[in-house]
Amino acid sequence: MLARPGSMQARTTMYNDNALKIGLFGANCSSGRSATKVPERWSASWDDCLALAKLGDEAGLDFMLPIARWKGYGGETDFHGATLETVTWAVGLLAATKQMTVFGTVHAPLFHPLIAAKEFVTADHIGRGRMGMNIVCGWNEGEFDMFGVKQREHDERYSYAQEWVDVVKQAWERDDTFDFDGAYLHLKGARAFPKPFGGTRPLMMNAGSSGVGQSFAVRNCDAFFVATQGSRKSLAGNAAKVAEVKAEARSHGRDIEVFTVGQVICRPTQQEADDYYQHAIIDNADWGAIDGMLANKSITPQTIPPDEYYKKRAYFASHAVGGYPFVGTPDKVAEELASISEAGVRGIGLSFVNFLDEVPYFCAEVLPRLEHAGVRTKN
């Protein structure tokens, strides 16, 4: 039974004692986090998302985290070409679940902070304190062009986002009418009622990968979503990043939880897992979509030497889209997940080629092993 949230500690622990929080990442986007052409790739239909949320909630998974996308990456599948908007998606899932936290992902430059604050409060009441906010400070230029919004220079994005967060928090916390006069935002007589559910506020998360982005997260957020090249390549990379982020947070007199990403292909034997990983992620990669993702970062065969380009292309297919690949038997996947928990990672957003096909096996076989390892409690 879900307890009423009485503190941010209740929210940050997601109302349970699991040392490692496990969530599902990117299920609102077509193909999820697998840029693959295999026919069983994820649909991201509402019916499938709803069935997945109910399955995960019943199994004791801790959260669902969406990606805010407005345009696909192209390729044969138009990877992420069909997506469900994240806040309305979260509202529907919160109404249909009982335990898990559901995040909405919001681009600060595209949403007025008072509107965002009100949307998240509404969702938070529907979920009785289980709503989380994932803040994005910048994104693909082509998507911003759709809205007629110009991207600010990198560091200035975080200056704007700081004002944005300050307004959102005031809207959630202040009982009076307030003005706000910043460099970017100018509000007169602002007010927002009701306040978030239970006298606290939604969890706040950010995934800024630069130094400026990381500093923004440790100053303002409850969780820092790490998806660096180091964390995607090795488990040791996750441990090193946790130590770095925690140290910076302490320098601000704060603590922050560190989350990361991963892609799971779990099968009864290592050979089966390896074979499917090769088949789905490498042999049937949607290279056109991967080229589109790289082009968004101004990485093309024309901008860097061809050998370097194809190395980056291979890395994107194998690691960058879904995150670190947890490929193997239930014993191996559980062992690797336990190791990142021991390194201080608080949570991980996992993706699967087809969530509904694969999550039941993961929950039945991997979760009990994580309970035995002491990083999860029995649901």
C-alpha positions as CSV (number, residue, x, y, z in Angstrom):
1,M,0.0,0.0,0.0
2,L,1.4,3.4,-1.0
3,A,2.2,5.6,2.0
4,R,1.4,9.3,1.9
5,P,4.6,11.2,1.1
6,G,5.6,13.2,4.2
7,S,9.1,14.1,3.1
8,M,11.4,14.3,0.1
9,Q,13.2,11.2,1.5
10,A,10.0,9.2,0.9
11,R,10.0,10.5,-2.7
12,T,13.7,9.9,-3.4
13,T,13.5,6.4,-2.1
14,M,10.4,5.9,-4.2
15,Y,8.6,4.6,-1.1
16,N,10.6,1.4,-0.8
17,D,13.9,0.0,0.5
18,N,15.5,-1.1,-2.8
19,A,19.1,0.0,-2.8
20,L,19.1,-0.2,-6.6
21,K,16.1,1.4,-8.2
22,I,15.2,-0.2,-11.5
23,G,13.1,1.5,-14.1
24,L,12.1,1.3,-17.8
25,F,13.5,3.9,-20.1
26,G,12.3,5.3,-23.4
27,A,9.1,3.2,-23.8
28,N,7.1,6.2,-25.1
29,C,9.2,6.3,-28.3
30,S,9.0,4.0,-31.3
31,S,11.8,1.4,-31.2
32,G,12.5,2.4,-27.6
33,R,16.3,2.6,-27.2
34,S,17.2,0.1,-29.9
35,A,17.9,1.6,-33.3
36,T,17.1,-1.7,-35.0
37,K,15.1,-2.9,-38.0
38,V,14.0,-6.2,-36.5
39,P,10.2,-6.6,-36.8
40,E,9.6,-7.2,-33.1
41,R,11.1,-3.8,-32.2
42,W,9.0,-1.7,-29.7
43,S,5.9,0.0,-31.0
44,A,5.4,2.6,-28.3
45,S,1.7,2.4,-28.8
46,W,-0.5,3.5,-25.9
47,D,-1.9,0.0,-25.4
48,D,1.7,-1.4,-25.2
49,C,2.8,1.3,-22.8
50,L,-0.2,0.8,-20.5
51,A,0.3,-3.0,-20.5
52,L,4.0,-2.4,-19.7
53,A,3.3,0.0,-16.9
54,K,0.9,-2.4,-15.2
55,L,3.3,-5.3,-15.6
56,G,6.2,-3.3,-14.1
57,D,4.1,-2.0,-11.3
58,E,2.9,-5.5,-10.4
59,A,6.5,-6.8,-10.5
60,G,7.8,-4.0,-8.2
61,L,9.8,-2.0,-10.7
62,D,10.4,1.5,-9.4
63,F,9.9,4.0,-12.2
64,M,9.3,4.7,-15.8
65,L,11.3,7.5,-17.6
66,P,10.3,8.8,-21.0
67,I,12.2,10.7,-23.6
68,A,10.7,14.0,-24.9
69,R,11.0,13.7,-28.7
70,W,9.2,15.7,-31.4
71,K,10.9,14.4,-34.6
72,G,12.4,11.1,-35.7
73,Y,16.0,10.5,-36.7
74,G,15.2,9.0,-40.1
75,G,16.5,5.8,-41.4
76,E,14.4,2.9,-42.6
77,T,12.4,2.9,-39.3
78,D,12.4,6.6,-38.7
79,F,13.8,5.9,-35.3
80,H,11.7,7.8,-32.6
81,G,9.4,9.0,-35.4
82,A,6.3,8.2,-33.4
83,T,6.3,9.3,-29.7
84,L,3.8,9.9,-27.0
85,E,4.1,13.3,-25.2
86,T,5.6,12.7,-21.8
87,V,3.5,14.5,-19.3
88,T,0.1,13.4,-20.7
89,W,1.7,9.9,-21.0
90,A,2.7,10.0,-17.4
91,V,-0.8,11.1,-16.3
92,G,-2.3,8.0,-17.9
93,L,0.2,5.7,-16.4
94,L,-0.1,7.1,-12.9
95,A,-3.9,6.7,-13.0
96,A,-3.4,3.0,-13.9
97,T,-0.6,2.1,-11.4
98,K,-0.3,2.0,-7.7
99,Q,3.4,2.0,-6.7
100,M,5.9,3.1,-9.4
101,T,7.1,6.7,-9.9
102,V,6.5,8.0,-13.4
103,F,8.6,10.9,-14.8
104,G,7.6,13.5,-17.3
105,T,10.4,14.9,-19.4
106,V,10.1,18.6,-20.2
107,H,12.3,20.9,-22.4
108,A,12.7,24.0,-20.3
109,P,13.0,26.4,-23.4
110,L,9.7,25.1,-24.9
111,F,7.4,25.1,-21.8
112,H,6.6,28.2,-19.7
113,P,7.6,27.3,-16.1
114,L,4.2,28.2,-14.7
115,I,2.5,25.9,-17.2
116,A,4.9,23.1,-16.5
117,A,4.5,23.6,-12.7
118,K,0.8,23.3,-13.0
119,E,1.0,20.2,-15.3
120,F,3.2,18.4,-12.9
121,V,1.1,19.3,-9.9
122,T,-1.9,17.9,-11.6
123,A,-0.1,14.7,-12.5
124,D,1.3,14.5,-9.0
125,H,-2.2,14.6,-7.5
126,I,-3.4,11.9,-9.9
127,G,-0.4,9.7,-8.8
128,R,-0.7,10.7,-5.1
129,G,3.0,11.8,-5.0
130,R,4.5,9.5,-7.6
131,M,5.3,12.1,-10.3
132,G,8.9,13.0,-11.3
133,M,10.2,15.8,-13.4
134,N,13.1,15.2,-15.8
135,I,14.4,18.6,-17.0
136,V,16.1,19.0,-20.4
137,C,17.9,22.3,-21.0
138,G,18.7,21.9,-24.7
139,W,18.1,19.5,-27.5
140,N,18.3,18.9,-31.2
141,E,18.3,22.1,-33.3
142,G,15.9,20.7,-35.8
143,E,13.3,20.0,-33.1
144,F,13.6,23.5,-31.8
145,D,13.1,24.9,-35.3
146,M,9.7,23.1,-35.4
147,F,8.6,25.5,-32.6
148,G,10.3,28.6,-33.9
149,V,12.6,28.6,-30.8
150,K,16.3,29.4,-31.2
151,Q,18.7,27.4,-29.1
152,R,20.8,29.5,-26.7
153,E,24.5,29.1,-26.5
154,H,25.5,26.1,-24.4
155,D,26.3,27.7,-21.1
156,E,23.4,30.3,-21.4
157,R,20.9,27.4,-21.7
158,Y,21.7,26.5,-18.0
159,S,21.5,30.2,-17.0
160,Y,18.0,30.2,-18.4
161,A,17.2,26.8,-16.9
162,Q,18.2,28.1,-13.5
163,E,15.6,30.8,-13.6
164,W,13.1,28.3,-15.0
165,V,13.6,25.9,-12.0
166,D,13.5,28.8,-9.6
167,V,10.1,29.8,-10.9
168,V,8.8,26.2,-10.8
169,K,9.9,25.7,-7.2
170,Q,8.4,29.0,-6.2
171,A,5.1,28.0,-7.8
172,W,5.2,24.8,-5.9
173,E,6.2,26.2,-2.6
174,R,5.0,29.7,-2.1
175,D,1.6,30.4,-0.5
176,D,1.6,34.0,-1.6
177,T,1.5,35.8,-5.0
178,F,5.0,36.5,-6.3
179,D,6.9,38.5,-8.9
180,F,10.0,37.3,-10.7
181,D,12.3,39.6,-12.5
182,G,15.3,37.7,-14.0
183,A,17.5,38.1,-17.0
184,Y,15.1,35.9,-19.1
185,L,11.8,35.5,-17.2
186,H,9.6,38.4,-16.0
187,L,6.5,37.4,-14.1
188,K,4.0,39.7,-12.3
189,G,1.5,38.5,-9.7
190,A,2.2,34.9,-10.3
191,R,0.4,32.3,-8.2
192,A,-0.2,28.5,-8.4
193,F,-2.6,26.4,-6.4
194,P,-2.9,23.6,-5.4
195,K,0.5,22.7,-4.3
196,P,2.1,19.3,-5.0
197,F,0.6,16.3,-3.3
198,G,1.4,15.7,0.4
199,G,3.3,18.8,1.1
200,T,6.5,18.0,-0.8
201,R,7.3,18.2,-4.5
202,P,8.0,16.0,-7.5
203,L,11.4,14.4,-7.8
204,M,13.6,16.5,-10.1
205,M,16.2,14.9,-12.4
206,N,18.6,16.2,-15.1
207,A,21.1,14.5,-17.4
208,G,23.4,17.4,-18.4
209,S,26.7,15.7,-19.5
210,S,28.9,18.8,-19.6
211,G,30.6,20.4,-16.6
212,V,28.1,23.2,-16.6
213,G,25.2,20.8,-17.0
214,Q,26.5,18.6,-14.1
215,S,26.8,21.6,-11.9
216,F,23.3,22.7,-12.7
217,A,22.0,19.2,-11.7
218,V,23.9,19.0,-8.4
219,R,22.7,22.5,-7.4
220,N,19.0,21.9,-8.2
221,C,18.0,18.3,-8.6
222,D,17.5,15.1,-6.5
223,A,18.9,12.8,-9.2
224,F,21.6,13.1,-11.9
225,F,21.0,10.9,-14.9
226,V,24.5,9.9,-16.1
227,A,24.8,8.7,-19.7
228,T,28.5,9.5,-20.5
229,Q,30.7,7.6,-22.9
230,G,32.6,6.2,-19.9
231,S,29.5,4.9,-18.2
232,R,28.2,3.4,-21.4
233,K,31.4,1.5,-22.1
234,S,32.2,0.0,-18.7
235,L,30.9,-0.7,-15.2
236,A,34.0,0.9,-13.8
237,G,33.1,4.1,-15.7
238,N,29.9,4.3,-13.8
239,A,31.7,4.0,-10.5
240,A,34.1,6.8,-11.4
241,K,31.3,9.0,-12.4
242,V,29.4,8.4,-9.2
243,A,32.4,9.5,-7.1
244,E,32.9,12.6,-9.2
245,V,29.2,13.7,-9.0
246,K,28.9,13.0,-5.3
247,A,32.0,15.0,-4.5
248,E,30.7,18.0,-6.4
249,A,27.4,17.8,-4.7
250,R,29.1,17.8,-1.3
251,S,31.0,20.9,-2.3
252,H,27.6,22.6,-2.6
253,G,26.5,21.2,0.7
254,R,24.1,18.8,-1.0
255,D,23.7,15.1,-1.7
256,I,22.4,13.8,-5.0
257,E,21.5,10.4,-6.3
258,V,23.1,9.1,-9.4
259,F,21.2,7.2,-12.1
260,T,22.4,5.6,-15.3
261,V,21.1,3.8,-18.4
262,G,21.5,0.3,-19.8
263,Q,20.1,-2.1,-22.4
264,V,19.2,-5.6,-21.4
265,I,19.3,-8.7,-23.5
266,C,18.8,-11.6,-21.1
267,R,18.5,-15.2,-22.2
268,P,18.9,-18.6,-20.5
269,T,22.3,-19.1,-22.1
270,Q,25.2,-16.6,-22.9
271,Q,25.2,-17.8,-26.4
272,E,21.5,-17.1,-27.0
273,A,22.0,-13.6,-25.5
274,D,25.1,-12.9,-27.6
275,D,23.5,-14.1,-30.8
276,Y,20.4,-12.0,-30.3
277,Y,22.5,-8.9,-29.5
278,Q,24.5,-9.4,-32.7
279,H,21.3,-10.0,-34.7
280,A,19.2,-7.1,-33.4
281,I,21.7,-4.4,-32.4
282,I,24.5,-4.9,-34.9
283,D,23.4,-6.9,-38.0
284,N,20.0,-5.2,-38.2
285,A,21.0,-1.8,-36.9
286,D,19.1,1.1,-38.6
287,W,22.3,2.7,-39.9
288,G,20.4,5.6,-41.5
289,A,18.9,6.5,-38.1
290,I,22.3,6.2,-36.5
291,D,23.8,8.5,-39.2
292,G,20.9,10.9,-38.4
293,M,21.8,11.0,-34.7
294,L,25.5,11.6,-35.4
295,A,24.6,14.3,-37.9
296,N,22.7,16.1,-35.1
297,K,26.0,16.3,-33.4
298,S,27.7,17.6,-36.5
299,I,29.5,14.3,-36.9
300,T,29.6,13.2,-40.5
301,P,32.2,11.6,-42.9
302,Q,32.7,15.2,-44.1
303,T,33.5,16.6,-40.7
304,I,35.9,13.9,-39.3
305,P,38.2,11.4,-40.9
306,P,36.2,8.4,-42.3
307,D,38.0,5.8,-40.1
308,E,37.1,7.8,-37.0
309,Y,33.5,8.3,-38.2
310,Y,32.9,4.6,-38.7
311,K,34.3,3.9,-35.2
312,K,31.8,6.4,-33.7
313,R,29.1,4.9,-35.8
314,A,29.8,1.4,-34.4
315,Y,30.0,2.8,-30.9
316,F,26.6,4.5,-31.3
317,A,25.0,1.3,-32.5
318,S,26.4,-0.9,-29.7
319,H,26.4,1.4,-26.7
320,A,25.3,5.0,-27.2
321,V,21.6,4.5,-28.0
322,G,20.6,2.1,-25.3
323,G,23.5,2.6,-22.9
324,Y,25.7,0.0,-21.4
325,P,24.7,-3.4,-22.8
326,F,23.8,-6.0,-20.1
327,V,23.9,-9.1,-22.3
328,G,23.9,-12.5,-20.9
329,T,22.3,-15.0,-18.6
330,P,20.2,-14.0,-15.5
331,D,23.2,-14.7,-13.3
332,K,25.5,-12.4,-15.4
333,V,23.0,-9.6,-15.7
334,A,22.2,-9.7,-12.0
335,E,25.9,-9.7,-11.1
336,E,26.6,-6.7,-13.3
337,L,23.6,-4.7,-11.9
338,A,24.6,-5.5,-8.4
339,S,28.1,-4.3,-9.1
340,I,26.9,-0.8,-10.2
341,S,24.8,-0.7,-7.1
342,E,27.8,-1.4,-5.0
343,A,29.7,1.4,-6.8
344,G,27.0,3.9,-5.6
345,V,24.7,4.1,-8.5
346,R,21.2,4.6,-7.1
347,G,19.1,3.6,-10.1
348,I,19.1,2.5,-13.7
349,G,16.7,3.0,-16.5
350,L,16.7,-0.1,-18.6
351,S,15.6,-0.6,-22.2
352,F,14.7,-3.8,-24.1
353,V,14.3,-4.5,-27.8
354,N,10.7,-5.3,-27.1
355,F,9.7,-4.4,-23.5
356,L,6.6,-6.6,-23.3
357,D,8.3,-9.7,-24.7
358,E,11.4,-9.4,-22.5
359,V,10.6,-7.6,-19.2
360,P,8.6,-10.6,-17.8
361,Y,11.7,-12.9,-18.1
362,F,13.9,-10.2,-16.6
363,C,11.5,-9.8,-13.6
364,A,11.1,-13.5,-13.1
365,E,14.8,-14.4,-13.3
366,V,16.9,-11.3,-12.6
367,L,15.0,-9.6,-9.8
368,P,15.1,-12.6,-7.4
369,R,18.9,-12.8,-7.9
370,L,19.2,-9.1,-7.1
371,E,17.1,-9.8,-3.9
372,H,19.6,-12.5,-3.0
373,A,22.5,-10.1,-3.6
374,G,20.9,-7.7,-1.2
375,V,20.3,-4.8,-3.6
376,R,16.5,-5.3,-4.0
377,T,13.8,-6.3,-1.5
378,K,11.1,-8.7,-2.2
379,N,8.0,-7.1,-3.8
